[in-house]
């Protein structure tokens, strides 16, 4: 087992009531049965196609051969299957061949794929994001020319942002676009690095959604435009090379099954790009894909963390080692390591992070769905909450699942450090996520420097209302004395977050550097508090259902939820006390440190 379908069902149907979405016309053709069919289909593909290649794709990583990146042969069948079954455009309109599936359910299915084989899961969903940009902002001609073959899996989609001297600082990109005599068509010249699935032989063509600056345009981010730049362009005679050259493939510590390419555009032949939308608005368009991808990265991290958790849990249930701590008789048989308190601590740590993260990520999916189909205040509320919590949904799972996969390796001891078990692979694969789609530091700056003051702080106010509702519901529980205690703990922590926020915002006008110096720590504190809110909701719901649970498996599931919430409030939420102390301090050690002193 590499994930828990029961936990997905708990989140979708009990915690979020995802069936509420079918009241909207866009989703009205769906129901619980169709949602379950989607999850069952995802599990079947994950079991039969993705999971068997997990180790092979890691051991036999992509290679650049004669100017083309060669990937695992199995990816041809996988990309074809994702296209044929409609996974790539499942959330899109019927008129586009989509299924109008809620993003919440689609994200749950993606989570299953990612837990089975992260590298293999990347290919189709990169195409989803790229195609969505074209359909959202591109001309009818671009949509008709490119999206059908992207939807069916024959053509790969990518996002091409990063350059050797411009990573997080996109204002410094140097890739240029020069207008031709034909409106909307430009000659592209430059290079991009770290382009996921930027070239491979499991598809017929690669369609890059590329950021470049039109010559003579404004400086900085205001001069960035977005272009469709195919590896091979479409002509009446068929596909012809478009001046896109693969200069190299990066060999990574993990996530090895998906190629990361270094691409040259227009270096030895004309490279044509097709303008998406209006000139100089490229970054605002790209942020649609980036924000979707950021929640996706958080889901990737949680999925890998989940797979590692279940692997270490299975091992702990089978591995005898030592005896109960109070036992004195060495002739007695060894006990399974899952009985040792420290092993249970490491398992609880993993479970609390991965299941708490998944809960938040699916909540973000629900807000995305509501923002898509609702109107008025419901739409605005969902948009603001999603925007505020996107940095948390990306960064908390990314950072914490590096730690949880480490704990998983630790449970296996020396065996975890070998390639005989998948834990070492999960450990390597987890590390990319704090880097992907904006580093943790960037998201700290985003949260504290922009999201907190969004619309005069309205988003923060809405989140406080959501948390206060959960706190009130937990305080009203009579049959579980711990729930009101946890509610009070979260209430006090929320007040402390508000105090820290006010303190930092007061610093901003006088000293911006000091205001943002510990933005990453602020992000961490905010993230822990947010996951505590999710665990309070989960524990309240589990407590409600426990009394009516008949089967032992159901009782154990709900008891496990309550016990894990107990762990989180005792071990994880407590960390916010030290973070608040640091954030309220007047000491500026990092600001005052000089480079020469290192």
Secondary structure, DSSP 8 states (H G I E B T S, - for coil): --S-HHHHHIIIIIIS-GGGGGGSGGGTT--HHHHHHHHHHHHHHIIIIIGGGHHHHHHS--EEETTEEE--THHHHHHHHHHHTT-TTTTS-GGGT-----HHHHHHHHHHHHHH-HHHHHHHHHHHHHHHHHHHHS-HHHIIIIIHHHHTTSEEEEEE--BTTBSS-GGG---EEEE-SSTTEEEEEEEEEEEET-S-TTSSEEEEEEEEEETT--SGGGGEEEEEEESEEEETTEEEE-SEEEEEE---SS-TTS-EEEEEESSSS--EEEE-SSTT-HHHHHHHHHHHHHHHHHHHHHHHHHHHHHHHHHHHTT-B-S--TT---TTS---BGGGSHHHHHHHHHHHHHHHHHHHHHHHHHHHHHHHHH--HHHHHHHHHHHHHHHHHHHHHHHHHHHHHHHHHHHHHGGGGGSTTSTHHHHHHHHTTTTTTTS-HHHHHHHIIIIITTGGGGHHHHHHHHHHHHHHHHHHT--S-HHHHHHHHHHHHHHHHHHHHHHHHHHHHTT-HHHHHTTHHHHHHHHHHHHHHHHHHHHHHHHHHHHTT--SHHHHHHHHHHHHHHHHIIIIITTHHHHHHHHHH----HHHH--GGG-
